Amino acid sequence: MNPVILAIGLVAQLFFSARILTQWLISEKKHKVISPSIFWVFSLSGSFLLFIYGWMRNDFAIITGQFISYYIYIGNLRLKGVWSKVPAILRYFLYFIPAVAVVATLSDIKSFTDTFFRNEDIPAWLIIYGVTGQIIFTLRFIYQWIYSSKIKESVLPAGFWWISITGSLTICSYAILRYDPILILGQSFGMISYARNLMIGYKNKKAEVEQ
């Protein structure tokens, strides 16, 4: 793989790891589950780079996997009051880059179908299983956005962490079947954070009831 493309993908993953670690540390310090602005900034940054990565690799699965979450990240930055502080020209650029990536990748639709539907190295059932894990991971942010929109505040409710754990277990088992140690390690770290956030949230609610 081209080292530039590889570097873009690695930096994107670093942003995603940083968002989990930062949110976890802030929540531990506050003794309650926090949805900090930096979580969404890191999320948008990582997602933007993955669009570029997927575009350069003609990987439609990566692009579609990020598409919905990308705009949810922007929505949460709006609720946080951060998005309006971004220069207008940069906001427009960030809005349209996903659409450009989708159009560019769809121009090579034959490569996409050959990779994902005619791949002799990966059985169809395993592809479907892996995609299911990605869909579950996307659903967590859809759930989070609907919940936050109702209360007009960016939060990370318990349901978000339960869906995260379910998706992570699915992807982790997929990684075991695919003998992918990097994916296993990444998901294992995430599951620790998800479980810990559930514990923090439970303790916080228990303390509120006892007061």
N, C-alpha and C positions, 0 to 999 in steps of 0.2 A: 504494500500500500504506500502511496505517496506520503512522505513524512509530514508535509504540510497538512494534508487531510487528516492524518492520524493525530497530529497535534491539536487540531480544532476539536476533534471528537473527545480527546482526553481533557482538554480545558472545559468543555461542556460538562463532562462528568464531574470534574472538580467543583464546578458551580453547584451542581445538584447535591454533592456530598457536603459542601459548605453550608447549604441552606438547612440541611437536616441537623448538622452539628450545631450551628448557630442557634436555631430555634430550640433545640434541646437544652443547650447551656443557659439560654435566657429563661426558659421555663423552670429549670432547676433553681435558678437564682430567685425567681419571683414566687416559687412554690405554687404555680398554677400554669395551665397551658396557655402560652402566648402565641399570637400570630404577628410577629414583628415585621415591619416594612422590609427589612433586609432579606427576609425569607422570600418575599415576592420579587425583590430586585434580583437576587441570585437565581430564582426560578426562571424569570424572563430572560436573563442573560444566558443561562444554560440552554434554554429552549431555542433562543435565537441562533446560537452556535450550532445546535443540532440540525436546524433547518439548513444552514450553510453546509454542514457535514453531509446530510442526506442528499442535498442538491448536487454536491460535487461527486457523490458516489452513485447518483441515480437510484437512490434507495427510497422508493415511494412509501414503504412501510414506516420508516423513521419519520418522514414528513407528516403522514396522516396521523401517526401516533401522537405527535406533538400539537397538531393543529388546534384542537378544542382547548387543551390545557393552556396554550399560549395566550389566548384571549381571556381566559379566566384569570391568569396572572395579571394582565392589564386591568381587568375589572377590580381585582383586589387592591391594586395600587391606586385606583380611583377612589375606592372606599377609604383608603388610608390618607387620601389627600396628597399623594406623592405625584401621581400622573400629571396633574395640572401644572406642576413645577418643571416638568420636562419641556425643553424648547419645542415649539410647534413643528418645526421641520423634522426633528428627530422622532416625534410622535407619529407623524405621517409615514416616515420611513419604516418604523417598527410595525405599523399597521399593515403595510402592503407587502413586506418581504415574504410572509408565508404564502400569499397568493401567487407571487412570482415563482417561488420554489415549487409549488404544486404544478403550475402550468409548464415549467421547464422540465419537470420530471415526467409528466404525462406525455410529453413529446417522444419519450422513449418507453412507451407502454409495453412494447414487445419484450424488452429486457426485464421489466417488472414481472410479467406473467411467466416468463421462462424461469426466473429465479424462484418465485414463490409457489407456482402451481405445476412446474415440470422439473423440480429439483430432485434428482435421483438419490442424492445423499441424505435427504431429510424426508421421512414419510409424511404424507398429507395430514394424518391424525396428530402428529407431533407439531406441525406448523400451526394447525388449528388450536392446539392446546397452548402453545406459546403466545399466539395472538390473543387468546382468551385472557391470559394473565395481563397483557398490555391493556386490553379493554377495561378490565377491572380497575387497573391503576388509573385510567382516565376517568372512570366513573367516580372515583374518590373526590376529584376536583369538581366535577359536576355537582355532586352532593354538597360539597363545601360551599360552592357558589350560590346554590339555591338557598341553603341555610343562612348564609351571610346576607344575602339580598333581602330575605324576609325580616331580619332584625336590623338591617342598615348598618352593619358593622362587620369588618373582616375578622372572622374567628376560625379556629380549627376544632370543630366539635368532636365528640367521642366517635361518632359514626365515621368520620374521616379516617381515624386511626384503625378502626376495625376493618374497613374496606382496604386500607393500606396493607394490613397484615395478611388479609386473604389474597390480595394480588401478589404480595411478596412471596408467600408460600407457593403459589402457583408458578411464578417465574423461577423461584429457587428449585423446585422439583423439575421444571423444564430444563434448567441449567445442568442439573445432575444427569438427566437423560442425554443431554448434549455434551457432557464432559467439559463444561465451561467453568473453570475455577474462578475466573475474574467476576463473572456474573454472580456466582454463589457468594463470594466474599462481599460484594456490593450489597446484595439483598440481605445478607446476614446482619450487616451493620445497620441497615435500615430497620429491620425487624426489632432490634434492641431499642432503637429510638421510639418506634411506634408503640411498643409495649410499655416503655417508660412513661410516655405521654399519657397513656391510659391510666397508669398508676397515679401520676401527678393529678390528673383530672378527678379521679375517684377520691383521693385524699382531700383535695380542695372542696369538693362537694360535701364530703362527710364533715369537714370542719365547719362549713357554712350552716349545715343542719344542726350541729351541736351548739352553735352560738345562740 
